[in-house]
Amino acid sequence: MSGNKAIDKDSISNVFRVVIGVSLVCSIMVATSAVLLRERQLANQALDLKKNVLVAAGKYKNGMQSEEIEDAFRLIKPIVVDFEKNTITTEIDPVTYDMAKAAKDPDTSVAIPANEDIANLRRLPHYGIIYLYMLDGKIEKIILPISGLGLWSTLYGFISLENDGVTVSGINFYEHSETPGLGGEVDNTAWQKNWTGKKVYDAEGLPKIEVVKGSVDTSRSGSEHRVDGISGATITARAVGDMVRFWLSDAVYGKILKSITEEGNE
Ligand SMILES: Cc1cc2nc3c(=O)[nH]c(=O)nc-3n(C[C@H](O)[C@H](O)[C@H](O)COP(=O)(O)O)c2cc1C
């Protein structure tokens, strides 16, 4: 007989040992994959944002691979705007800055006065991003983030303007929870095309654009400031017009947009 005591596999202490060992291995595996996946998730989010900016600018082609998106995005110059001072700032990195996150934090945002809050957002981040699509050193398109409350959710997207800062070249949304087939039709390219060529400011430079109920009567004056509605989804559709007017107002992107376009067109 050997002097070693045989391990009793069924003993309580051995069961505990096995359970703790297995849990430890599992938690290490879960933690490691969470860290590794987080990096990939962030990279995918960054790529998705670039894709959506390109979609708004009309520069995205279906099926573009990640390298092609990165390549196309090289023509885009992101700049950061200080909404309070109406200046461009280099203090914030546009690559890592998250406007939606900043808007939720009282330290990095400001309350929007109720009478100005036509997009029902409650808070405005201190800084905003503008994406300039540059060609041969000149601004070709100006892409602005937009957001606002629809019927069920806050919609997040982009509006792209021609370099006059007034004519719409495109609009798209990358996040919302409106009803598919109703408010969700904001994602329908057929509806989005109604925006192309519309004018977002009046002659005095005040935001003037709305989504109507039904179709726009193009024989009536001012139809360049009106966009066809979405049948059965007037609330979401109207909200899109409201949010565009909000972000283009002088309290938000308006002043800086005008100075960029004046400079660019001198
Ligand atoms: C289940 C359900 C989901 C709806 N989802 C939306 C929506 O996402 N956006 C929207 O504007 N209206 C939605 N509506 C309809 C609104 O309640 C409202 O009737 C509509 O916006 C009015 O538009 P209309 O005047 O074009 O019919 C939904 C209604 C129901 C019953």
The ligand as an ORCA input file, in Angstrom:
! r2SCAN-3c Opt
* xyz 0 1
  C     -48.602     50.239    -33.890
  C     -48.496     51.596    -34.496
  C     -47.263     52.078    -34.825
  C     -47.109     53.366    -35.369
  N     -45.864     53.829    -35.692
  C     -45.746     55.072    -36.178
  C     -44.464     55.601    -36.470
  O     -43.416     54.959    -36.345
  N     -44.409     56.883    -36.905
  C     -45.516     57.671    -37.064
  O     -45.395     58.826    -37.432
  N     -46.738     57.167    -36.833
  C     -46.865     55.893    -36.390
  N     -48.112     55.405    -36.126
  C     -49.289     56.224    -36.487
  C     -49.477     57.393    -35.557
  O     -50.092     56.972    -34.384
  C     -50.314     58.453    -36.273
  O     -51.565     57.911    -36.545
  C     -49.685     58.880    -37.570
  O     -48.432     59.401    -37.351
  C     -50.523     59.915    -38.255
  O     -50.074     59.975    -39.603
  P     -51.111     60.117    -40.817
  O     -51.854     61.362    -40.532
  O     -50.251     60.185    -42.050
  O     -51.958     58.884    -40.787
  C     -48.264     54.147    -35.583
  C     -49.510     53.647    -35.231
  C     -49.640     52.394    -34.693
  C     -50.998     51.890    -34.308
*
